[in-house]
Amino acid sequence: MKIKLTILFICLLNLINANPIVIEAEKAYDNKNYKLAIEKYEQLINEGFKSSELYYNTGNSYFRNKNLGKAIYYYELARKINPNDEDIRINLGIANSQTIDKIETKENFFINAVKTNVLQSISTTSWAWLTILFIALSLLVYFLFYNFNSTAFKRISFIIASFFLISFFITYFLGYAALNSKIENKFAIILSAQVNVTNEPNTVATNKFTLHEGTKVKVVESNGDWVLIKLENGNEGWLKLKDVGII
């Protein structure tokens, strides 16, 4: 799993001089000192730096250090920023294949996979720009349709304008769905090696089931130091906030 050198561009704080922490982190990773690399990357994150490259490199360091939960967590954060990055997608897939919990979904797998891939194929900003582009093209072609007298040209321009208008509606609704999914659906990754999910948000509650690091769950609500989570198979329960990383 390769380190993305483009992280240097987010750390050019003193004109062209790269942040020395980045150099130390990359050197530590190259020397297989993954704990030190993690320490340096986490230092950057704690200082407020955010980028898909930084999260990706942090995920790689955790993966090499055999911290599967945190590796998946940082890969997910990287994918949230840059959903089209092939390296992130591949490494996340490799990490997910090593998780213990295999949760069956109630929703049709094909439909769920297509919906997720379509909505996450590009960012919500890109969906918005596509919507603007298609409505602008539709209006432009309609203007040409209205101002030219040629019957053949009018027929062709009408078809093209209709295509752009339909594309506008499709991208608008997909973008709206992607935005809703981003706002309403909050997910988390199990960070601890093993956690007991309980029926109530307290330490004396009955255990319902057990989850392991790297499992992705949906966050339904929070209650102090506890979060109510839901699995793809519909099972729900409470666990400690410290045991998960919110994406």
N, C-alpha and C positions, 0 to 999 in steps of 0.2 A: 504494500500500500504506500504509494508515493506521497511525499509532502508537496503541497502546492506552494511554489515559490512566490506566487502573486500576492501572498500575504504581506510581503514587504511594502506594497503600495499603500496599505492602510496604516502603516507605521512610520511614514516619512514625516516625523514631527518637526525636526529641525532642518527645514529646507530639504536637502537631498540626503541627509544623513539618516540611515535606517535606525530604528529603535534597537538598541543592543539586546533587549530581551528576546526579540525575534531571532536574532543571530544565535543567541545562547540556546534557545529552544530547538532550532534546526540542527545545531551542532550536537546537542544532547540526543536528538532523535537519530541522527546519522551514526552516533556512537552506541546506539542501542540502550541508552540510559533513559528509558521511557518515563520513569518517575520524575526525573528532573525536567524532561520535556513537558510533561503534564503540569508541573509546578509553574513553569514559565508561561505556558499558554493560558493557564488559569489566572495568572497574574495580569495578563493583558485583558482578559475578559472582565476581571474584577475592576480594572481601571476604566471600563466602559467601552472597550473596542468591540465592534460587531461586524462580522463579515462571514460569508459562506466559507471562504478559505481558512479563516481562523478556526471556525467550528469544525471544519473538515479535518484539519491537522490535529486538533485536540482529540477528535474521535479516533483518528489513526493511532495516536499515542496511547489512548485508553485501550484500544483493541490489542495493540502489541503488548500492553501490560496485563492483558487478560481480564480487564474490567468491562465485560460485555454490555452491561446495562448502561454505563456512562458513555461507552462508545456509540451505541445506538442512539442515545439521547442527543449527542452532539451531531451525529449524522443527520438526525431528523431536523435539528435546528438549522443545519447547513442547507438541507433540502427545502426548508420553509423559505429561505432567502433566495435560493437559486434552484428551482424545481427541475430545470432542464439539464443540469450538470451530470454528465455521464459517469464520471468518477464517483460522485456522491451516490448515485443510484446503484452502481455496482457494489461499492463497499457496504452500503446499507443492506443490500440483498445478501451479501456474504455473512454479515453479522446476524441478520435476522434468521438465517438458516441454522444458526448455532444455538438459538434459544430453546429452552426446555418445553415451555408451554405452547401447545398447538391448539389454538382456539378455533372451533368451527363457527362459522357465521350463519345466522338465521336467514339472511338475505341471500338471494341467488348469487352464487360466486361470480358468474360471468357479468351479470348486471352491475354488481358492486365494483368489480375490477374496472369495467369500462367507465363507469361514472367517476370513480376515483382518478383514473388516469387522465380522463378528459379534463376534469376540473383542475387538476394539479399540473397539467401539461405546461401551462404558462402562468405567470403571476396575475393577480387581479388587476394590476396596473396595465399589463399588456392586453387583458380582456377589454379594459376601458378604451385603450387606444384603437383596438380593432373595431370596436363599436363605432367610435368617432370616424374612423377611416371609411367604413362601409356606408354610413349615412351620408358622408360628404361625397363619396363617389356616386351614390344613388342620386343625390341632388344635382350633381354636375351632369350626369348623363341625362337626367330628366330635363335639365335646362337645354341641352343640345337637342333632345327630342322635340321640345316645344318650339325651338327657333329654326329648325331646318324643315324644308318643305318636301324633301325626297321621301317618297313612300317607303322605299326599301330601307333607307337610313332610319326612318321613324320606327319601322318594325324591329330592326336590329337593336336600336337604342332602347326601345321599350323592354325588350327581353333582357338586355344587360342591366337596365335600371331595376327591373324586377328581381334579378338575381342578387344585386347588391342590397336591395331592400330586405329580401329574405335573409341574406347573410347578416344584415344588421340585427334583425330580430333574434336570430340564432345566437350570435355572439353576445347580445344584450342579456338574454336569459341565462346563458352559460356563465357569463361574468357575474350576474346577480347571484346565481347559485353558488359560485366559487366564493364570493364575498360573504354570503350567509354561512357557508361551511366554515370559513376562516373565523368568523366572529362568534357563531353560536356553538360550534363543535370544538371544544377544548380537549386536547389529548395530553397524555402523560406517559412516561416510560418508567417501568419499575427499575429502581437503581440498586436496591439491596439484593443480596444473593437469594434470599427467600423471605417472603412476607406472608403473614396470615391475614386474610380478609375477614372482617367480623360483621355481624348483623347490626351493630350499633357503634357509634363513635366514642367508645370508652375502652379502657384496658381490661375490664372484667366481662366484656361481651363474648358471646359464643362465636367460635371460629366457623366460617362457612366454607371456605376453600383456601388453597394456598397458591401463590403466584411466585414466579422466579424472575430474576433480572433479565431485562431486555423486552419483557412483554409490554405491548402497547395497549393502553386502556383509555376509555373516554371518561373525562371528569364531568360528573353530573352537578355536584355542588360541593361547597366547602363549609366546614364547621370548626372554626378554631384551628387546631393542629391536625384535624382530620379531613379527609376528602372522601366523598362518595363516588365510587368508580363503577363503570359498567363495561362488561365485555361484549364482544361481537355476538356471543351466543345468548345474550340477554341477562346473564347473571350479574347481580349487583352486590356491593358490599362496601364497608368502610376500611380504610387503612390510614396510617400516619402520613402526613404531608412530607415528612423528611425522607420517606422511602420512595418517593417518586420525583421525577423531573418534569415539570410542566413545559410542554412544547409551545 
